[in-house]
Amino acid sequence: VGYRQLNLYNQPNTSGLDLGIQGILVLSPRSADLKLSHTFTDPGGNNETSITSLSTSYAITRNWRLGSSIQWRRSPVRNDSRVGFVLEWAL
């Protein structure tokens, strides 16, 4: 539960209550996981927008993790998607 404002170029802005749910599947403790989340911004409003995200991560070593993310956004004025990859180092 939160507040979100989405600004799209040449499109009406969407802002308001942000409701969501997230599930995490731990494939191997401290090494691999899979996350799925879904949120609704301004639920029931004229510009209701939903975002679905699927991400994975895997520990290559104790300090290095490799991950990826896919995200789909749907709204009355625009639908889009994006893909990302990350290499992260932690102490």
C-alpha positions as CSV (number, residue, x, y, z in Angstrom):
1,V,0.0,0.0,0.0
2,G,1.4,3.4,-0.9
3,Y,1.1,6.4,-3.2
4,R,2.5,6.5,-6.8
5,Q,2.6,9.2,-9.5
6,L,3.2,8.1,-13.1
7,N,4.2,10.8,-15.6
8,L,4.0,9.8,-19.3
9,Y,5.2,12.1,-22.0
10,N,2.2,13.7,-23.8
11,Q,-0.2,11.6,-21.8
12,P,-2.4,12.3,-18.7
13,N,-0.6,11.8,-15.4
14,T,-1.8,9.0,-13.2
15,S,-1.5,9.4,-9.4
16,G,-3.1,8.0,-6.3
17,L,-3.4,5.0,-4.1
18,D,-1.0,2.2,-5.1
19,L,-2.1,-1.3,-4.0
20,G,0.0,-4.4,-4.7
21,I,1.0,-7.9,-3.8
22,Q,4.4,-9.7,-4.0
23,G,5.4,-13.3,-3.9
24,I,8.9,-14.6,-3.4
25,L,10.0,-18.1,-4.2
26,V,13.3,-19.0,-2.6
27,L,14.9,-21.6,-4.9
28,S,18.0,-22.0,-2.8
29,P,18.7,-20.1,0.5
30,R,21.2,-17.3,0.0
31,S,21.8,-18.1,-3.6
32,A,18.7,-17.9,-5.9
33,D,15.2,-16.5,-5.8
34,L,12.2,-15.6,-8.0
35,K,9.9,-12.6,-7.3
36,L,6.5,-11.8,-8.9
37,S,4.6,-8.6,-8.0
38,H,1.5,-6.8,-9.3
39,T,0.4,-3.3,-8.4
40,F,-2.6,-1.1,-9.3
41,T,-2.3,2.7,-9.2
42,D,-5.5,4.6,-8.8
43,P,-7.6,1.5,-8.7
44,G,-11.1,2.0,-10.0
45,G,-10.2,5.4,-11.5
46,N,-10.3,6.6,-15.1
47,N,-6.5,6.2,-15.5
48,E,-6.1,3.0,-13.5
49,T,-2.6,1.6,-14.3
50,S,-1.3,-1.9,-13.4
51,I,2.3,-3.0,-13.4
52,T,3.4,-6.6,-13.3
53,S,7.1,-7.4,-12.5
54,L,9.0,-10.7,-12.6
55,S,12.6,-10.8,-11.4
56,T,15.2,-13.4,-10.7
57,S,18.6,-13.3,-8.9
58,Y,21.4,-15.7,-8.4
59,A,24.5,-15.5,-6.2
60,I,27.5,-16.1,-8.3
61,T,29.8,-15.8,-5.3
62,R,29.4,-14.7,-1.7
63,N,29.6,-11.0,-2.8
64,W,28.4,-11.0,-6.4
65,R,24.8,-11.5,-7.6
66,L,23.4,-11.6,-11.1
67,G,19.8,-10.7,-11.7
68,S,17.2,-9.9,-14.4
69,S,13.8,-8.2,-14.4
70,I,10.9,-8.0,-16.8
71,Q,8.1,-5.5,-16.3
72,W,4.8,-5.0,-18.0
73,R,2.7,-1.8,-17.6
74,R,-0.9,-1.4,-18.7
75,S,-3.0,1.7,-18.7
76,P,-6.0,3.1,-20.7
77,V,-3.6,5.3,-22.7
78,R,-0.4,3.2,-23.1
79,N,1.0,-0.3,-22.7
80,D,4.7,-1.0,-22.5
81,S,7.3,-3.4,-21.2
82,R,10.9,-3.3,-20.2
83,V,13.7,-5.7,-19.5
84,G,16.8,-5.2,-17.3
85,F,19.9,-7.0,-16.1
86,V,22.0,-6.3,-13.0
87,L,25.3,-7.3,-11.6
88,E,25.6,-6.4,-8.0
89,W,28.3,-6.4,-5.4
90,A,27.7,-6.4,-1.7
91,L,29.9,-6.5,1.4
